[in-house]
Structure formats: C-alpha cells, structure tokens
Amino acid sequence: MTTQHRLWPLPGWATDPAARAVIAALSIPGFDPRFVGGCVRNALLGLDAADVDIATPLRPEAVMVALRNAGLGVIPTGLQHGTVTARSGGRSFEVTTLRVDVETDGRHAIVEFTADWQADAARRDFTMNALSADPEGVVHDYFGGVADALAGRVRFVGDPAQRIAEDALRILRFFRFHAHYGQGEPDPPALAACTAAAAGLDRLSGERVQAELLKLLAAPDPVPVWREMAAADIAWRVIGEDGDIARLQGLLRVAPDSDPLLRLAALLRGDAAAVAARLKLSNDERDRLVGLRESVLDNAPDEAGVRLLLYRHGR
C-alpha cells in the first residue's frame, strides 16, 4: 500500500536550477523521474542534503541519451548497476535506473532493471531510505518510511535477516543510521538480526567497514549506539575490542566537534596499527591514529588528560 506526504515548501535542492535541469531532461512521458533516498528523508526531518539522487524507469543507455540531448554532462559511473552521473551547473547528480536484485552473496548484487517503483523501493535497506518524491514534492512511501523517519525508528524494509543476508554491511549501516537519526532504543527485530548475523562482517573489505565506521563515529553522540554494538559482540569484530567508552565520553564532553579519527583513537586500547591495517586507512591516517592512540593512552584517562591531548594534537 502506498501512502503520500507532501514536501512543501519545496526544499532548496528540489528547486535548484541544476537539479531541475536534470529532472527536465529525464521527464519523458511515461518515464517520469523522482528524487530518492537521503535527500527526501532529510527534507522530511528539516535537514540539509549532502547529495541529491534521482531514479528513473529509463534504462541507463536512454538516460545518457536524454542527458546529452539536454546539453548536460554524462559519466557512466556504474552501468551494470544502472547508475549514471549527470553533470549540471557544475554539480554531480547520481541517476539510477529502477532495479531489483536477482542474486546476492552478502557483498555484491546482480540486478535487473524494472519500471516498478515499489519493487525498487523494496530492495533498499531501511524504510526511511525507501522514499521517493516527484518534482512537485509528493512523497511516495511504500513501507511506512515517513512515520519511521519522523519517529526516529530505523527499521529494515521487510525481513531484517534477509536484508542483512543480501549485504552484511547493513549491520553497520543500521547502527550508523540509528546514531544519526534514531531516537530511543534500537528496533528490536533489527538489533536481533544484526546480532545473529555479526559474523558476516568478517567477510567485508576494510574500505567498506572503514567508511561506515567513520560515518558512525561522526554522529553527534555515538556512545549509546557503540554500547549496543559492544553488547551485541559487534564492536570487537570492527576494531578488535569493545573499546574504552568512558574515554570516548570524556573526549565528547570537552570536544563535541572532534573528528571521527580522533574519536576512534579515544576508543582504542589495543594495537592502533593493526586497526589501521584492518580498516585500510591511508598512511597519513594510520600515522595520525597511532600517534593519537599513544597520547590518549598516556595522557587521557580523565578530562584533564583529554584537554592535554587536544593541546598537543589540535581539536
């Protein structure tokens, strides 16, 4: 069942001439495009959107022709997955053909293209990410994502275990999204499914784990979610230990704007170089993490120590 909600007034990204040019290029009768994902979710919550993504029933080849005919730039980012990057007004917009998964292995998916908006929404991870909005601001909601977003419920689309089996990274995404958008306790069925499938994290590349971990630690207060991860035996699969939560809290008290790598250093008790290798950090990031870790260990058991750390390394 579809429910509808209206974004009004339209958010700035929806009226931006660069975005409207892409929408106009793709607005072929019977193949109307929509804004999708995070920009729609954030608009509902009164938040800015870092990226503006667009979906369309047009196949990738037709998308490229339509964009070029409109004089817009085209980058064939990932044609096998239906993704084309449109360049308009000096900005990039990811345009993806509606799709369904036909085969998954916990890390990658083979997709088929479709013209069914609900089928495309059904393959997304969380209900709040399965929203789409037409150019007039009408939000199409197939799985209760509007209510979940407004209530701070991070809930999987469909069966949580099945969603995680399709891609184990969704375990970390669940905790990351709860840290940024959740309110109260995590969704019990989702938490249970993440706990049961935690071993799947071991098969993921360090780069993918790193990206989710640092985004999670960038939340205003990642401590409650990190506690849940430690209790579910997930934290140690990511950094090899549960982490020093008290020290992270101390850092957040005196430096609420601290960056994710500094927060990671505050969490670590063990071998920072090994964690850097696991997460495939760059050489500069590795050296900074190791240096911070040594300073944190020696000088930051309390708030005064954290202040000394900030003095030595900067906020």
N, C-alpha and C positions, 0 to 999 in steps of 0.2 A: 504494500500500500504506500502511495506517495503522499506526503504532506508538503505544504508550501509555506514559505515565510518570505517576507519582502525586505530587502536591504534598502532602506530609504531614510534619509537621502543616500544616494549612491556614494560609496567610498571614493576617495580621490583616485585610487588606481583604476577604478572602473570607468572614470570619465577622462582619464589621461589620454591625450591625443595619440600617443604612441601605441597604447593598448587598443584604442578604438580603431586604429588603422589595421591592426592585425585582425580584430573581430570583423571589420568590414570586408577584408579580403577573403575571409573564410565563410562569410554569410551567403551561402548558396542555398536557394530554396530546397527544403527537404533535408538539409545537412547543417542546420544552424549550430554554431559553436556555443560553448558555455565556459565561464570561469570555473575552476575546480580546486578542491583541496584547501591548502592552508590559507590562501587569501580570503576565501569565503568564510572559513572558520574564524579567522582573526577579525574580520569585519563584524561578525555577529557579536564578538566579545569587545568591540571597540578598540582593537589593537591594530598597529601597523602591519603591513605585509612585506616581508623581505623579498618574496618572489611572487610573480603573477603568472599562474599556469593556466593553460587553455586546453580544452578537449574538444574533439570533433568526430563525427561519424565518417568524415572523409578519410580515405586511405592516404598513407604518407606521400605517395607519388603525386596524388591530386593536391595535397596540402602544399607541396613545393611549387607546383604549377600555379596555384592560386596566389601564393605569396609573391612569386616572381612577376606575375601579371600585374600585381598591385605596386610593383616597384620596390618591394621590401627585400631585405637580405635573407638568405636561407643557408642554414648549416645543417647537413644531415647527421644529427647527433647520434641517433641510435635507431636506424630504420628497421632493424629486425624486431625492435620492441615498439615501433610505431612513433618514435619521437623525432621531431624536427625542431630546431631552434630558429625562431623568427627574429630578425633584427629590424627594429623600428625605432626611429627617434634616438638612435644611439644606445638603445637598451635591448636586452635579450628577453624573449618570451618563449617558454617551452610549450610546444604544441604537440599533443599526443592523441593518436587515433584511439577511439574506444576499443577495448580489448578484453579478452577473457583468458585465463590461464588454462592450458591444456595438459601441462606436465610441469611438476616442480620436484626439486630434490633437496629442499631445505636451504638452498643458497641461490639458485637460479631458476628462472621460469621460461618455458616456451609458451608463446602466446598466439592467439588467433584474433583477428580483427572482427569487430562487430558493430552494429548500429544501435545496439540496445544499451541505453544509458543505465538502467538498473543493473544489468549484468556487469557492466564496467564498475559500477559503484560497489558491487558485491565482492570484487577482488581486492578492495582496499583494506587497510589494516583496521582502522578504528572508525566508529560511526561518525565522529566529528570531522574526519578526513574524507568521508564519502559524500560530501555535499557538493552540489554544483549550482551555479547561478547563471541565468541568462543575462544578456546585455542590459535588460531593463531592471535587473536586481531581484527577480523572482528566484528564490532558492528552492531547489528540488531535493527533497530529503526522503530517502527510501527506507532508512533504518533507525529513525529516531535520533539522528545526529544533532539536530538543533537543540532539542531538550537536553541531551547529554552535554553538549558544549556549554550551555547556559548554566547547568547544574554542576559543572566540574567533574563529570563522570567520564573517565577514559575507558571505553568499552569496545571490545572487538566486534567487528561485523561477523555475525554468525557464530560458529563454534570456535572458541578461543584455541582449543587444541589443534584444530585443522588449520587455522590461520598461522599458528606458530610452526606447524609441520611444513608449511609452504616456504617459510623463511624464518630461521631461528633468530635472526637479528631483531625480529619483532619483540622478543623478550626485552631487550634493552630499550627498544623504542617505547614499549609500554611504560617502563619506569621513567624514561625521559619525558614522555608526554604528561605523565602524572605529575612530575616535578614542575613542569611549566604551566599546565592547565588544570590539574586535578584539585579537588577540594575534599578534605576528609580522608577516610580510609580508601585504599585502592579497591577496585571492583573485585569482589571475592572470586568469582569464576575465572577472571583473567589472571589473578595472582596465583591461584591454584594451578592453572595451566602452565604459567611461566615456571613455577617451581618444579613441576613434573618433567618439563622438557629442558631443564637447565643444561644438561649435558650437551645439547646441540650447539651451545656457544663455543665449545671447544673446536668445532669444525669451521668456524668463521675466520676470515682473513683478519690480520691485525689492523689493516687500514679501516675496515668496516667497523670493527669494535671501537677503535680509537675515535672515529667520527661521532659515534653515538655517545660514548663515554664523556667526551669533552663538551658536547652539547648538553648532556645531563648535568654535568658539574657547573655549567654556566647558568643554571636556574637560580632565581633569587635566593632560594634556600633549599639546596639539595639534600640536607641532612635527613629529614623524615623518610624520603624515598631510599636513601642509602641504608638506613636502618632496616627497611623492609627487604632490601637486596641482601643484606647480611643475614637476616633471619631466614631467608629462603635459600641460603647457600649459593647465591648467585654472585655476590661481590667477589668472593675469592676466585671464581672462575675468570673474572675480568682482570684483577690486579694481583692475584695470588695470595690474598689475605682479606680479612673483613675490613681492615682499615681503622685508623685512630679517629673515631667520630668526634670525640671530645676536642681533639686538636683542630679538626676542621671547624667545629663550632666556634672555637676561640678565634680562629682566623676571620670567620664571617662577622663576628662581633666588632672587630676593630677595622676590618677591611671588607665591607659588604660588596665593594666593587672589584674585588680581587678576580684575576682571570682564572680560567679553568686549569691551566698547568700548575699554577701556584696552589690551587685547591687540591689538586692531585698530590702534590708534594706534601701537603699537610696531612693527607690521609695515610701516606705510606709509612710503614715501619721497616719494611724489608729492603730488598735489593732494587734500587731505582733503575739501575742499568738494565736489569732483567725485564722490568716492566716496560721500559722504553723499547727494548727489542721486541717484546711481545706485541706492543701497540704500533710498531713500525714508525716510531717518531723520527723526525729528521735529526741530523747530527746536532744542530743547534738546540733543538728542543730536548734531546737527550742530555746534552751537557747542562742545560739550564735545570732540568728536573733533578739530575744527580747533585748539582751544586745546592739547589734549594733543599733537597732531601737531607743533605748533611747539615745544613744550617738549622732546618726545622728540628732535626733530632737533637742537636746540641743545645739549641737556644730557645725553643718554643714550647716548653711544657706548660706554659701559662700565658696570660695576656701580656705580661711584660716581655716574655720571650718572643711572642708574635710581633710586638712593636719593634724589637731589635731586628728581627727578620726583615720587616718592612723597611727599616732604616738602611739595612745592608743591600737589599735587592730591589728596592722600589716597590710601589704599590702594584 
